[in-house]
Amino acid sequence: MAVGTVVDVPTLAPFANEPVLELRRPAVRAQLEDALRAVDRQLPLRLAVIVGQDGRGEAGAQLVSTDPGEPERPVARGPSATAADVAAAVSTAGEGFRAWRAAGPSERAQALIRAADWMRDRRFELAALEVRECAKPWVEADADVCEAIDFLNYYARSAIELAAGRQLIQVQGERNDFQYVPRGVTGVISPWNFPLAIPCGMTAAALAAGNSVVLKPAEQSPGCALRLVQALLAGGVEPGAIALLPGQGDVGAALVAHPGVHTIAFTGSLAVGLEIVKAAAEPFAGQRHFKRVVAELGGKNCVLVDSDADLDEAVPAIVSSAFAYAGQKCSAASRVLVHEAIFEQLSERIAGAVRVLVVGQAEDLGTEVPPVIEHAAQERVDRYRRLAESGRVLASREPVPGRGWFCPPTVATELDPSSPVLNEEVFGPLLTVEPIRDMEHGCDVVDGLPYALTGGLFARDPSTVRYVRSRTPVGNLYVNRGITGAKVGRQPFGGNRLSGTGSKAGGPDYLLQFVEPQAVTENTMRHGLVV
């Protein structure tokens, strides 16, 4: 669909997920290779601070993203936003908010749908950019682009539903209306591991509900964020309603602190999330509203395996959940809690599967485990691997390539219950396997963790499934399948406890976080006539 096409939004077809590419087809693989060559010819991309109609390109401090598999290769380069840029962006977004809100839900939905079409037309190029900037293997990169398209289309439809409001009780002589109104300026602070999908989801939801957005992307993936903003502007989003502020953590901190920001949508680490919650709780001079924080944070995700589980099903699902994209997903499997009756058997099979994982550059189609995002991440994961050696290492996939930030996929057991490896988020290719007496014991372990994002269960007995469902605190429980890869509209995603606050992304309640409810009651009994 070409940009500018008029869409009858209220009669849109029901939402359907964007289909992923069939990478087994030679023609598709050839298109991906062509796209990667085309992207390489453009590198480094020229970043810009985008505020309203203006884009500042070359002046200011330099921000550079690099290829994790080839650290000497710059992917995007440009200025880092300043405190003055933050102030200008929030001010412009405050003005743009009025025009964007007045556009109405149908026009806003049309803009998001056209932005999705823009991405769909460029899906190979966008996936190739993710391969370079974030070392996402092709399967993961393509799925991320599809998820971004899904968020745009899903929230466009959600905007129409939201505009209908809710039905209230009506009595003779009065009319009662209930509607949702946008809150104002939304500050979006996004991560690098899903460099299009997550910033797109948070941004699209805020825009669909009628808010304006100031986007501060992760410093490791500003090039992908630039393409997102270009898609939204091409789709017809009011220029004053979307701003891009590439930069380091100080830019995000300034955005959180600004009194003109009404909502903060953040995805990232628990430590940073807690700082944002604290900062947002303190009203600043001139601020006449409470800031709302929507935060998706970390996970320490456990997979329970009962004695009757189908191991042919469990092993590949666990290994994929733990090691795909080098374990750099907040939903990744980190601990396997397996019934003691099958502990040795399952441990041996997982270890065997890990020893044959394909570790390599993200651009190679056969790669299962790419490099981690940066040198600091490599050092952090290596520290946890050394701690894991205090137990028993079941498997370590070595050697790994010497060029790039690679970490050997590792499986360990027999760790002290207090070990940081068992209790902290590693965010890398490290998995532990532990025996449990039964499912009650396993649920006790899960219940003792501060995180509650995702979890898994492999069991054949329906009563076991019912028991674990009733016990687990996690936001997303996956039964007899992998625990990553949530689909928009099918598996609304978000955690409990210290894994996050707010409703689930890609679900029916997500837009409610970006609006305020308003009730209007009118006396309809007329006393006289005004001419």
VOMIFI-732311 format. One record per residue (C-alpha): x, y, z; residue number from 1; residue in three letters. Coordinates in steps of 0.2 Angstrom, whole numbers, m for minus. Example, Ala and Ser with C-alpha at 12.3 -4.5 7.8 and 13.67 -1.06 7.14 Angstrom:
<pts>
PT,62,m22,39,1,ALA
PT,68,m5,36,2,SER
</pts>
This chain:
<pts>
PT,0,0,0,1,MET
PT,7,17,m5,2,ALA
PT,10,31,7,3,VAL
PT,m5,42,7,4,GLY
PT,m18,29,3,5,THR
PT,m34,32,12,6,VAL
PT,m39,18,23,7,VAL
PT,m57,15,30,8,ASP
PT,m50,11,47,9,VAL
PT,m66,7,56,10,PRO
PT,m69,m7,43,11,THR
PT,m51,m14,44,12,LEU
PT,m50,m33,43,13,ALA
PT,m46,m42,59,14,PRO
PT,m28,m41,65,15,PHE
PT,m16,m55,59,16,ALA
PT,2,m57,63,17,ASN
PT,14,m53,49,18,GLU
PT,21,m70,42,19,PRO
PT,40,m73,44,20,VAL
PT,51,m76,29,21,LEU
PT,54,m94,23,22,GLU
PT,72,m95,24,23,LEU
PT,73,m112,17,24,ARG
PT,69,m104,0,25,ARG
PT,84,m100,m11,26,PRO
PT,76,m84,m18,27,ALA
PT,73,m77,0,28,VAL
PT,91,m81,5,29,ARG
PT,97,m72,m10,30,ALA
PT,86,m57,m6,31,GLN
PT,93,m56,11,32,LEU
PT,111,m57,5,33,GLU
PT,107,m43,m8,34,ASP
PT,100,m32,6,35,ALA
PT,115,m35,17,36,LEU
PT,127,m29,3,37,ARG
PT,115,m14,0,38,ALA
PT,116,m10,19,39,VAL
PT,135,m12,19,40,ASP
PT,137,1,5,41,ARG
PT,127,14,16,42,GLN
PT,137,12,31,43,LEU
PT,140,21,42,44,PRO
PT,122,28,43,45,LEU
PT,121,46,47,46,ARG
PT,112,49,63,47,LEU
PT,102,64,67,48,ALA
PT,94,72,82,49,VAL
PT,76,75,75,50,ILE
PT,65,87,83,51,VAL
PT,49,93,74,52,GLY
PT,54,98,56,53,GLN
PT,72,99,61,54,ASP
PT,86,87,60,55,GLY
PT,103,91,67,56,ARG
PT,116,79,59,57,GLY
PT,134,83,61,58,GLU
PT,137,95,75,59,ALA
PT,139,90,93,60,GLY
PT,147,75,101,61,ALA
PT,149,59,91,62,GLN
PT,138,43,95,63,LEU
PT,144,28,86,64,VAL
PT,136,10,85,65,SER
PT,147,m4,79,66,THR
PT,145,m22,73,67,ASP
PT,147,m34,88,68,PRO
PT,154,m47,76,69,GLY
PT,166,m35,68,70,GLU
PT,169,m21,81,71,PRO
PT,180,m10,70,72,GLU
PT,165,m8,58,73,ARG
PT,155,7,62,74,PRO
PT,136,5,58,75,VAL
PT,129,22,62,76,ALA
PT,137,38,67,77,ARG
PT,131,55,72,78,GLY
PT,128,68,86,79,PRO
PT,123,64,104,80,SER
PT,108,74,110,81,ALA
PT,111,87,123,82,THR
PT,101,94,137,83,ALA
PT,96,108,126,84,ALA
PT,89,95,113,85,ASP
PT,79,86,127,86,VAL
PT,71,103,132,87,ALA
PT,67,107,114,88,ALA
PT,60,90,110,89,ALA
PT,49,90,125,90,VAL
PT,43,108,121,91,SER
PT,40,103,103,92,THR
PT,31,87,108,93,ALA
PT,20,97,119,94,GLY
PT,14,108,105,95,GLU
PT,13,93,93,96,GLY
PT,3,84,105,97,PHE
PT,m12,96,103,98,ARG
PT,m12,94,84,99,ALA
PT,m9,75,84,100,TRP
PT,m23,73,97,101,ARG
PT,m35,83,87,102,ALA
PT,m31,72,72,103,ALA
PT,m43,59,79,104,GLY
PT,m41,40,81,105,PRO
PT,m45,36,62,106,SER
PT,m32,47,56,107,GLU
PT,m19,41,69,108,ARG
PT,m23,23,64,109,ALA
PT,m21,27,46,110,GLN
PT,m3,34,49,111,ALA
PT,2,19,59,112,LEU
PT,m4,7,46,113,ILE
PT,5,16,32,114,ARG
PT,21,16,43,115,ALA
PT,19,m3,44,116,ALA
PT,17,m4,25,117,ASP
PT,33,7,24,118,TRP
PT,42,m6,35,119,MET
PT,35,m21,25,120,ARG
PT,42,m14,9,121,ASP
PT,59,m13,17,122,ARG
PT,59,m28,28,123,ARG
PT,75,m36,20,124,PHE
PT,84,m20,22,125,GLU
PT,78,m17,40,126,LEU
PT,83,m35,45,127,ALA
PT,100,m33,37,128,ALA
PT,103,m17,47,129,LEU
PT,99,m27,63,130,GLU
PT,111,m41,58,131,VAL
PT,125,m28,57,132,ARG
PT,120,m16,71,133,GLU
PT,115,m29,84,134,CYS
PT,122,m45,78,135,ALA
PT,104,m53,77,136,LYS
PT,104,m69,66,137,PRO
PT,93,m68,51,138,TRP
PT,79,m78,59,139,VAL
PT,79,m67,74,140,GLU
PT,81,m51,64,141,ALA
PT,66,m55,52,142,ASP
PT,55,m60,67,143,ALA
PT,59,m43,75,144,ASP
PT,54,m33,59,145,VAL
PT,38,m43,59,146,CYS
PT,34,m39,77,147,GLU
PT,37,m21,74,148,ALA
PT,24,m22,59,149,ILE
PT,12,m31,71,150,ASP
PT,13,m18,84,151,PHE
PT,9,m4,72,152,LEU
PT,m6,m14,65,153,ASN
PT,m12,m20,81,154,TYR
PT,m12,m4,90,155,TYR
PT,m20,5,75,156,ALA
PT,m35,m6,78,157,ARG
PT,m34,m4,97,158,SER
PT,m35,15,94,159,ALA
PT,m52,13,86,160,ILE
PT,m58,2,100,161,GLU
PT,m52,14,113,162,LEU
PT,m61,28,105,163,ALA
PT,m78,20,107,164,ALA
PT,m76,22,126,165,GLY
PT,m86,11,138,166,ARG
PT,m105,10,141,167,GLN
PT,m112,17,157,168,LEU
PT,m129,16,165,169,ILE
PT,m141,29,158,170,GLN
PT,m157,36,167,171,VAL
PT,m170,47,161,172,GLN
PT,m165,65,161,173,GLY
PT,m146,63,160,174,GLU
PT,m133,57,148,175,ARG
PT,m117,48,154,176,ASN
PT,m102,46,143,177,ASP
PT,m86,38,147,178,PHE
PT,m71,41,136,179,GLN
PT,m52,40,136,180,TYR
PT,m41,55,133,181,VAL
PT,m22,55,130,182,PRO
PT,m10,60,144,183,ARG
PT,2,71,134,184,GLY
PT,21,69,131,185,VAL
PT,28,51,132,186,THR
PT,46,48,134,187,GLY
PT,51,31,127,188,VAL
PT,68,24,132,189,ILE
PT,71,8,123,190,SER
PT,84,m7,123,191,PRO
PT,95,m14,109,192,TRP
PT,90,m32,109,193,ASN
PT,74,m30,100,194,PHE
PT,80,m14,91,195,PRO
PT,64,m11,80,196,LEU
PT,50,m21,89,197,ALA
PT,52,m14,107,198,ILE
PT,54,4,103,199,PRO
PT,41,3,89,200,CYS
PT,28,m5,101,201,GLY
PT,30,8,115,202,MET
PT,30,22,103,203,THR
PT,16,16,92,204,ALA
PT,5,13,108,205,ALA
PT,8,30,114,206,ALA
PT,4,38,97,207,LEU
PT,m11,27,94,208,ALA
PT,m19,34,110,209,ALA
PT,m16,52,104,210,GLY
PT,0,56,114,211,ASN
PT,16,63,107,212,SER
PT,33,54,109,213,VAL
PT,51,58,112,214,VAL
PT,61,42,108,215,LEU
PT,78,39,116,216,LYS
PT,85,23,109,217,PRO
PT,99,12,116,218,ALA
PT,116,19,112,219,GLU
PT,120,2,104,220,GLN
PT,106,3,91,221,SER
PT,102,21,85,222,PRO
PT,102,16,67,223,GLY
PT,87,5,69,224,CYS
PT,78,19,79,225,ALA
PT,82,31,65,226,LEU
PT,73,20,53,227,ARG
PT,58,18,64,228,LEU
PT,56,37,65,229,VAL
PT,58,38,47,230,GLN
PT,44,25,45,231,ALA
PT,32,35,56,232,LEU
PT,35,51,47,233,LEU
PT,33,43,30,234,ALA
PT,17,36,37,235,GLY
PT,10,53,41,236,GLY
PT,13,55,60,237,VAL
PT,13,73,64,238,GLU
PT,31,79,64,239,PRO
PT,29,88,80,240,GLY
PT,22,72,88,241,ALA
PT,38,62,86,242,ILE
PT,56,66,91,243,ALA
PT,72,56,91,244,LEU
PT,86,59,104,245,LEU
PT,101,47,101,246,PRO
PT,113,47,115,247,GLY
PT,120,39,131,248,GLN
PT,111,36,148,249,GLY
PT,112,55,153,250,ASP
PT,99,59,139,251,VAL
PT,87,47,145,252,GLY
PT,89,53,163,253,ALA
PT,86,71,157,254,ALA
PT,70,65,148,255,LEU
PT,64,56,164,256,VAL
PT,67,72,174,257,ALA
PT,58,84,163,258,HIS
PT,42,91,170,259,PRO
PT,34,91,153,260,GLY
PT,34,72,151,261,VAL
PT,18,64,157,262,HIS
PT,22,45,154,263,THR
PT,38,35,153,264,ILE
PT,39,19,144,265,ALA
PT,55,10,148,266,PHE
PT,62,m8,143,267,THR
PT,79,m12,151,268,GLY
PT,88,m18,167,269,SER
PT,80,m18,184,270,LEU
PT,93,m6,191,271,ALA
PT,89,7,178,272,VAL
PT,71,4,179,273,GLY
PT,71,7,198,274,LEU
PT,80,23,196,275,GLU
PT,67,29,183,276,ILE
PT,53,24,195,277,VAL
PT,62,34,209,278,LYS
PT,65,49,198,279,ALA
PT,47,49,191,280,ALA
PT,39,49,208,281,ALA
PT,46,66,213,282,GLU
PT,36,81,205,283,PRO
PT,47,94,198,284,PHE
PT,44,113,199,285,ALA
PT,30,117,187,286,GLY
PT,24,100,185,287,GLN
PT,5,98,187,288,ARG
PT,3,79,185,289,HIS
PT,10,63,191,290,PHE
PT,21,54,179,291,LYS
PT,16,36,175,292,ARG
PT,30,23,172,293,VAL
PT,27,8,161,294,VAL
PT,42,m3,164,295,ALA
PT,47,m20,157,296,GLU
PT,63,m26,166,297,LEU
PT,73,m42,169,298,GLY
PT,69,m60,171,299,GLY
PT,77,m76,179,300,LYS
PT,66,m88,169,301,ASN
PT,64,m106,175,302,CYS
PT,58,m121,165,303,VAL
PT,50,m135,175,304,LEU
PT,52,m152,168,305,VAL
PT,41,m166,176,306,ASP
PT,46,m185,176,307,SER
PT,33,m188,162,308,ASP
PT,39,m175,150,309,ALA
PT,42,m179,132,310,ASP
PT,61,m175,131,311,LEU
PT,61,m175,112,312,ASP
PT,50,m160,114,313,GLU
PT,58,m152,129,314,ALA
PT,77,m153,124,315,VAL
PT,76,m143,108,316,PRO
PT,64,m130,116,317,ALA
PT,75,m127,131,318,ILE
PT,91,m126,121,319,VAL
PT,83,m113,109,320,SER
PT,75,m103,123,321,SER
PT,92,m102,132,322,ALA
PT,104,m99,118,323,PHE
PT,95,m91,103,324,ALA
PT,102,m74,101,325,TYR
PT,116,m79,113,326,ALA
PT,103,m78,127,327,GLY
PT,100,m59,125,328,GLN
PT,82,m59,128,329,LYS
PT,73,m55,145,330,CYS
PT,62,m70,141,331,SER
PT,77,m82,139,332,ALA
PT,77,m98,149,333,ALA
PT,90,m97,163,334,SER
PT,87,m111,175,335,ARG
PT,80,m129,171,336,VAL
PT,72,m137,186,337,LEU
PT,69,m155,182,338,VAL
PT,62,m170,192,339,HIS
PT,76,m180,200,340,GLU
PT,70,m196,191,341,ALA
PT,75,m189,174,342,ILE
PT,89,m177,180,343,PHE
PT,104,m186,173,344,GLU
PT,95,m191,157,345,GLN
PT,89,m173,153,346,LEU
PT,106,m165,158,347,SER
PT,115,m177,147,348,GLU
PT,104,m173,132,349,ARG
PT,104,m154,135,350,ILE
PT,123,m154,136,351,ALA
PT,125,m164,120,352,GLY
PT,114,m152,111,353,ALA
PT,124,m137,117,354,VAL
PT,140,m145,111,355,ARG
PT,134,m145,93,356,VAL
PT,127,m127,93,357,LEU
PT,133,m117,78,358,VAL
PT,142,m102,85,359,VAL
PT,146,m89,72,360,GLY
PT,143,m72,64,361,GLN
PT,125,m66,63,362,ALA
PT,126,m65,44,363,GLU
PT,129,m83,42,364,ASP
PT,112,m92,39,365,LEU
PT,117,m107,50,366,GLY
PT,122,m97,65,367,THR
PT,112,m101,81,368,GLU
PT,123,m91,94,369,VAL
PT,130,m75,88,370,PRO
PT,141,m63,98,371,PRO
PT,135,m53,112,372,VAL
PT,131,m35,110,373,ILE
PT,148,m27,116,374,GLU
PT,164,m30,125,375,HIS
PT,156,m25,142,376,ALA
PT,143,m38,140,377,ALA
PT,156,m51,135,378,GLN
PT,166,m47,151,379,GLU
PT,150,m48,162,380,ARG
PT,145,m65,155,381,VAL
PT,162,m72,157,382,ASP
PT,162,m67,175,383,ARG
PT,146,m77,178,384,TYR
PT,154,m92,168,385,ARG
PT,168,m92,180,386,ARG
PT,156,m92,195,387,LEU
PT,147,m106,187,388,ALA
PT,164,m116,187,389,GLU
PT,162,m117,206,390,SER
PT,149,m131,202,391,GLY
PT,150,m143,188,392,ARG
PT,151,m138,170,393,VAL
PT,141,m150,159,394,LEU
PT,145,m143,143,395,ALA
PT,154,m128,136,396,SER
PT,154,m125,117,397,ARG
PT,171,m120,113,398,GLU
PT,181,m114,104,399,PRO
PT,172,m98,98,400,VAL
PT,177,m86,85,401,PRO
PT,191,m74,90,402,GLY
PT,184,m59,81,403,ARG
PT,169,m51,89,404,GLY
PT,162,m52,106,405,TRP
PT,158,m71,108,406,PHE
PT,154,m80,124,407,CYS
PT,154,m99,124,408,PRO
PT,137,m107,127,409,PRO
PT,138,m115,144,410,THR
PT,128,m127,154,411,VAL
PT,132,m130,173,412,ALA
PT,124,m139,188,413,THR
PT,128,m142,207,414,GLU
PT,129,m123,211,415,LEU
PT,126,m117,229,416,ASP
PT,108,m110,230,417,PRO
PT,115,m93,235,418,SER
PT,126,m92,219,419,SER
PT,123,m76,209,420,PRO
PT,122,m87,193,421,VAL
PT,105,m94,200,422,LEU
PT,98,m78,206,423,ASN
PT,104,m64,195,424,GLU
PT,100,m60,177,425,GLU
PT,115,m65,166,426,VAL
PT,108,m60,149,427,PHE
PT,120,m71,140,428,GLY
PT,122,m90,134,429,PRO
PT,123,m98,151,430,LEU
PT,110,m111,158,431,LEU
PT,109,m121,174,432,THR
PT,101,m137,177,433,VAL
PT,95,m143,194,434,GLU
PT,86,m158,201,435,PRO
PT,69,m155,211,436,ILE
PT,59,m168,221,437,ARG
PT,43,m164,212,438,ASP
PT,33,m149,205,439,MET
PT,29,m142,222,440,GLU
PT,47,m141,225,441,HIS
PT,50,m133,208,442,GLY
PT,36,m120,211,443,CYS
PT,44,m116,228,444,ASP
PT,60,m112,219,445,VAL
PT,52,m101,206,446,VAL
PT,41,m92,220,447,ASP
PT,57,m88,229,448,GLY
PT,64,m77,215,449,LEU
PT,62,m58,214,450,PRO
PT,59,m59,195,451,TYR
PT,43,m66,187,452,ALA
PT,43,m63,169,453,LEU
PT,42,m79,159,454,THR
PT,42,m98,164,455,GLY
PT,40,m115,156,456,GLY
PT,33,m132,160,457,LEU
PT,35,m148,151,458,PHE
PT,22,m161,158,459,ALA
PT,9,m173,151,460,ARG
PT,m2,m174,166,461,ASP
PT,m16,m161,165,462,PRO
PT,m17,m160,183,463,SER
PT,1,m155,184,464,THR
PT,m2,m141,172,465,VAL
PT,m17,m135,182,466,ARG
PT,m6,m135,198,467,TYR
PT,8,m125,190,468,VAL
PT,m4,m113,183,469,ARG
PT,m11,m110,200,470,SER
PT,6,m108,208,471,ARG
PT,17,m98,196,472,THR
PT,19,m80,198,473,PRO
PT,26,m77,181,474,VAL
PT,17,m65,168,475,GLY
PT,19,m78,154,476,ASN
PT,19,m96,157,477,LEU
PT,22,m108,142,478,TYR
PT,17,m126,142,479,VAL
PT,26,m139,132,480,ASN
PT,35,m126,120,481,ARG
PT,49,m114,120,482,GLY
PT,47,m99,132,483,ILE
PT,53,m85,120,484,THR
PT,45,m78,104,485,GLY
PT,29,m70,111,486,ALA
PT,17,m65,96,487,LYS
PT,7,m49,96,488,VAL
PT,m11,m52,100,489,GLY
PT,m8,m70,104,490,ARG
PT,4,m70,119,491,GLN
PT,3,m52,127,492,PRO
PT,20,m50,135,493,PHE
PT,25,m43,152,494,GLY
PT,30,m49,169,495,GLY
PT,26,m47,187,496,ASN
PT,36,m43,203,497,ARG
PT,52,m35,199,498,LEU
PT,51,m40,181,499,SER
PT,40,m25,177,500,GLY
PT,25,m14,180,501,THR
PT,11,m10,169,502,GLY
PT,0,m21,157,503,SER
PT,6,m33,144,504,LYS
PT,13,m27,127,505,ALA
PT,3,m33,112,506,GLY
PT,m12,m36,123,507,GLY
PT,m30,m28,124,508,PRO
PT,m26,m17,139,509,ASP
PT,m9,m10,134,510,TYR
PT,m15,7,127,511,LEU
PT,m24,10,144,512,LEU
PT,m8,15,151,513,GLN
PT,m6,30,139,514,PHE
PT,m23,38,143,515,VAL
PT,m34,45,157,516,GLU
PT,m52,40,159,517,PRO
PT,m65,54,158,518,GLN
PT,m83,53,163,519,ALA
PT,m95,67,157,520,VAL
PT,m113,68,164,521,THR
PT,m125,80,155,522,GLU
PT,m142,85,162,523,ASN
PT,m154,83,147,524,THR
PT,m169,90,155,525,MET
PT,m172,107,145,526,ARG
PT,m179,122,155,527,HIS
PT,m184,134,142,528,GLY
PT,m177,137,124,529,LEU
PT,m162,147,120,530,VAL
PT,m163,155,103,531,VAL
</pts>
